[in-house]
Amino acid sequence: MRLEHATPLKSWAGLRPWREVVRLEPETIDVHGRRIKVIHNYGHGGSGITMHWGCALEVTAMVLEALGTEKEHIERMVSRL
């Protein structure tokens, strides 16, 4: 079967969302009367592959801080990654 005479059924492109500035920050939100900690990490676009290690380290530190880990322990743990 040759594709040159095929009729496309649908077109689709998997574009990666991006922002002028990557959003990498913690936030506390109210959900049904509960305070929930959320860490935003998006908007990398096609640069995600080049930025993922640095963003992952930042998110790790934010999660540890949200869990109440002491700052010196966070720095020590993240420096080992």
N, C-alpha and C positions, 0 to 999 in steps of 0.2 A: 504494500500500500504506500503510495507516495503522498507526501504532505502538501506538495505545491498546489493541488487542487482541493484541498480540504477547506471546509467552511468553519471558521472559528465559532465556537459556541459562546464564548465569554472572554473578555480581557480583564486582567487583574495585575496589579503591581504591588509588591510588598514594600511599600515605602516606610522608612524608619522616621518616626516623629522627631523633630528637633526644635530647639529653642535658641534664641540669641545667646542665652546664658543657661547652662545645665542647671536643673533644679536638684540640689543635693542639700537637704536640710530637714531637721526634725520639726515636728509640729504635734501639738496635743489637741485633739478634737473631741467633741461631745457626741456620743452615739447612744441614744436611748438612755440618757442620764448617766452614762459612764464616761470617764475620761480615758481616752485611748491614745497611746503614743504611736505616731506614724512617722516613718522616715521616707521622704520623697527622694527618688533617685531616677530621674528620667530626662529626656530631651537631648540625648547624646547624638542622635541621628546616625549617620554613617561613621562617625568618629568613635563609636562605642568600643570597638575593638582596641583602639589605641589608648582609651581612657579607663578601661574596666578595672585594671589593677589599682590605680589610685583611688577610684570611686569606691571600690570594694573595701579598701583599707579605711577610708573615711566612714563608710556605713558601719563597718565593724566597730569602730571607736564609738559611734553614736549609739549603737545598740548596747554596747557594754555600759556606756554612761547612763542610758535609760534604765538599765537593770540595776543601777546603783553601785557599779564597780568603782573602786577608788581610782583616781586619775593616774597615780603612779603605776598601778597594775595595768591600766589600759595602755599606757605608753609602752610598757614592757612587752605586753602581749602583741600589740600591733607591730612593734619593731621586729618581732620574730617572724612575722608572716612574709 
